[in-house]
Amino acid sequence: MDGWTERLRGLEDAVRRASQAAPGRRLSGHLKLETSRRVTDVFLGDATQVDAYVSIVDAEAAPLAEVFFTTDEGNVYEVEVDGRPVSGRLLEKHLLTFEGGVLSKVEAPDRVFVRTGGGWTSGEPPPSIPGRPRHARHAFRSPLEVTLDPAQQAAVDLPSQEHLLLLGEAGFGKTTVALHRLLALRERLLTTSHRRFRGAVLVPTVGLRRLTSLMLERRDVRDVDVWTYDEWVSDEARRAFKDLPRRQSENTPSAVVQLKRHPALRPSLADFVRAHPKPLEDDDRPRRGHALASRADLEHLFGDRAWTTPVVERSGGALFASVIEAIAQHTKVQFLDPAELKYAHVDAEARTAVDGRGLDEGTPLEDANSADAEDHAVLFALEQLRSNAQHKPPMPLGAYDVVFIDEAQEFAPIELAVMARALRRGGVFIVAGDAAQQVDATAVFTGWDGVLRELGVPGARTVRLGVNYRCPPDVTNLARHVLDPAVAVPSTPSITWAGFAAPFHLSVWLSDALRGLVGDDGSASVAVICRTPEVARRVQQRLRGVTTTLALDGDFPFRPGVVVTCVQEIKGLEFDVVVLPDAAASTWGLTQDARRGLYTAMTRASHRLVLAWAGAKSPLLE
């Protein structure tokens, strides 16, 4: 092994000294650094310990850890440590793997060694992430620019008055067909009528809203509004209910969101209206306007345990009793005056915290004088119940000629009922979705018949698309296997599998692999998709030497490069390469929520899927 024998012997001696000086420390990397004074062995571990006997730095946070990612062997490095520059030359760097406390694997930049018996032999290098084939490196094409197959075109050409439900697995072209259908209906109306056309697209996420808007803009379509549902219903509610605050709550507990969206709330709304036939009024904030619901209704409904307790009891165990107290406390805060109003008589400078933020920011009172996004559908439900009791029609919303609802499985029944009011008389609904991609834990999907009933179009034509135009076949097969373990996965040529002993090893590999991918295929769109926003932030921080964009509020750039995001953000989107860096057992367990989330993330890939994990692989991928 040429000079490697001596190098490995020196590394083993350094590891032995470090283990004796710092027993119990988990070591994951090694640097041999040359400074003006000496040559030093520095280990990367789970915590920092620097003394006369050993130098171990935190692999996650220490400035010297950057050297591992950014400097090649033989090159000069410079980092800032405790406010002062530290420089030298990197002589060697190694990733270290231990089994039973014994060094079992060493990864150098261009060689891998594994322990066999008493010696070392060459091992397999970690996998790379290959770029797309040369013939596939084309510019992004909008779904509105593709040619439809006969089955897709038949759905577009249905009679104008027919409502349409489009179903199909991920990548089967539901959004493509729906948008073509919307534009075909628009063209028919514009050529047969002298009035202007009004269309709307309602989606669950900001990213999908931005992508849909871009596609319509490229076709110069200006008379179709594209909204997230939350944006649309908030806009309509603030016009209808004049006493709603402008601020939206920032810290609503997920259990409270779930209660406000759960079908078990509806009987309580009916009981509440019977007990209060007229909208309630807040003595401190007189009600303005003539809507048959008010913000004061929300205070009495959600602040009184007598109304929320039956909701929990009817939920069949989906809601826990603890939410009763949580929603009461949350509602109490929402109806408090914010500090800016409470202390309006005090000089403005004195009302500003020392860090420049408002007095309520970062405190339990941050949500004072705010409303939840979920409150809007509740108010419209109360308004409709009171209108029905008075034999009046509920107030219309929108009056669109065509409404396209994408990813409809993510909307609660009470929200679908509000969307039903967006359509003008004689208008047409287009609904698209896939129950297997239902990933919002606070929503309750009651089936497609239930969706159509809520929209008031139970007789809509259902079209099931059957051809996958996005994912490679092996990615589709593995995704189906995640949903149903009985589905066979014969081979996975379009999938890269990469397991690692520790998170640091994974971070080093992923940083290197992404740099290589971007260097080879600079026009590729790459998404690193994590299960939660918190993990996405952590993963992005660990990626070194590669430019990334963190997309957690729908702010996808929709151009070549690497984005780091989470499952909740990627509905309806696709990328050339998808990397799942947390495909571990600790993240994706044997639950239905995990199956649907993993399936959704995997099926964003149009050319390659990368599954990486530290520790044990998810049992869903066995």
Number of C-alpha atoms within 10 A of each C-alpha: 8 6 7 12 12 11 11 15 11 12 19 14 11 18 20 14 14 20 16 12 16 17 9 9 17 19 25 22 24 25 22 18 22 18 13 8 7 8 14 15 19 21 31 27 22 17 16 16 16 13 9 6 11 20 18 24 23 18 23 18 14 17 17 23 21 18 21 23 19 13 16 16 18 12 10 16 19 15 16 12 12 8 7 8 9 14 17 17 20 21 17 19 24 21 22 22 21 14 9 6 10 12 16 15 20 24 21 15 12 6 13 18 19 17 15 11 7 5 10 18 12 15 14 10 13 13 13 17 22 17 21 19 9 8 6 11 14 10 10 14 9 15 16 19 12 10 10 16 10 9 14 24 14 13 21 21 12 15 9 15 11 16 21 24 26 22 22 19 21 27 24 19 23 25 23 18 25 25 21 21 24 22 20 16 22 21 12 11 16 13 9 8 9 8 9 10 17 18 23 23 24 24 26 24 23 22 24 24 21 18 19 23 18 15 17 19 12 11 12 9 14 12 13 22 17 22 22 20 22 18 17 20 23 22 12 16 19 14 13 23 22 15 19 22 15 11 13 17 16 11 13 18 12 11 19 24 19 20 25 25 23 23 20 20 20 18 14 19 19 15 12 17 19 13 9 12 17 15 19 18 16 14 8 6 10 11 20 13 13 11 22 21 28 26 24 19 21 20 17 16 18 24 21 16 15 13 19 23 16 15 24 21 14 16 15 10 9 16 19 13 14 11 20 24 17 17 23 20 13 21 26 17 18 24 19 15 15 20 17 15 11 10 14 11 9 11 9 10 9 10 17 14 12 10 7 9 11 16 19 16 12 11 9 11 19 19 27 22 22 21 23 19 18 20 19 25 24 22 23 27 21 25 24 20 23 24 18 12 13 10 9 11 13 17 13 13 18 16 16 21 23 26 28 25 26 28 24 22 26 24 24 24 25 20 23 21 20 21 22 19 19 23 22 17 10 10 17 23 26 22 28 24 23 19 18 19 23 22 22 19 12 19 21 18 19 14 10 20 12 14 22 22 16 19 20 16 18 14 13 18 14 15 17 15 18 14 14 15 12 20 25 20 16 18 26 21 17 25 26 20 19 24 18 12 14 9 13 11 16 9 12 15 12 19 21 16 17 19 19 18 16 16 19 20 19 23 22 17 21 25 19 19 18 25 18 17 20 21 11 14 17 16 18 24 22 26 29 27 28 25 21 16 20 12 18 24 17 12 22 20 14 21 20 20 14 18 14 18 16 22 21 22 13 18 15 22 16 16 14 17 20 25 26 25 29 24 22 21 23 23 23 25 18 23 27 23 26 26 27 21 24 25 28 21 17 14 17 21 16 13 10 14 17 19 22 19 23 26 26 24 29 27 26 27 28 21 21 25 30 20 20 21 24 21 16 13 23 19 14 23 16 9
